[in-house]
Amino acid sequence: MKIDKFRAKYSDADQLKKYAEDLVKIYKSEKQKRKELKAANVELHKAYLETIYRLAIAAEYRDEDTGDHIIRIGRYSALIAKKLRISDIKPEDILYAAPMHDIGKIGIPDNILLKPGKLTDEEFDIVKSHTTIGAKILSNSNAKKIMLAEQIALSHHEKWNGQGYPNGLSGEDIPLAARIVAVVDVFDALTSKRPYKKSFPVEVALNIMKKERGQHFDPDVLDIFLANIDRILKIMGSVKKDDFFAFKLSLE
């Protein structure tokens, strides 16, 4: 039946030519629609990632070194994830999730967060609450990067030996992404100037961290970090304040 209708409609060469032209028009139209849809999805993805990054900046806007810090944390973490060669965490995901590790600092008062002297026990308890505040801010999302960021925000101050906070997790009970960020965050903190301290030379920082292998840090993650210290230092030297939105998987 359908063949008969086709023959009736396109019974001569001119009609067949018109049919072919119609098919080409339909194909071009569909191709253009797919192109526009792809472009829209790319823009949506960019907007999503930029929103994540701005959220991370908002968490630490009171710190002059914020932009540099969160870029370094993202790139260091992506490098370690890549070198671990694991399927659970994609480098791109942790590249964007790791910068939100301290998003809970939004809830910490300036007079405590930026205090130049030693914190009292009560003040330190308030600072520690940034982990649970951050996890709450990021909770109930179905987006992979946000879900990963929630894990990191909650657990990046846990320690391999169970002496960290907020839940006293130990060993592999600590999410791997949080174990990665624990290493790079401490390194960045040690080698960066803070209101309450000067920056440590890299060698001094590394010696401090080596002593915490199997105590504060996952031994395997720390070993990967140390084995790639040259690339870590290259990243450190390449980050600039103008790089706020220059997240790239290329870590060269």
Secondary structure, 3 states (H helix, E strand, C coil): CHHHHHHHHCCCHHHHHHHHHHHHHHHHHHHHHHHHHHHHHHHHHHHHHHHHHHHHHHHCCCCCCHHHHHHHHHHHHHHHHHHHCCCCCCHHHHHHHHHHCCHHHHHCCHHHHCCCCCCCHHHHHHHHCHHHHHHHHHCCCCCHHHHHHHHHHHHCCCCCCCCCCCCCCCHHHCCHHHHHHHHHHHHHHHCCCECCECCCCHHHHHHHHHCCECCCECHHHHHHHHHCHHHHHHHHHHCCHHHCCCCCCCCC
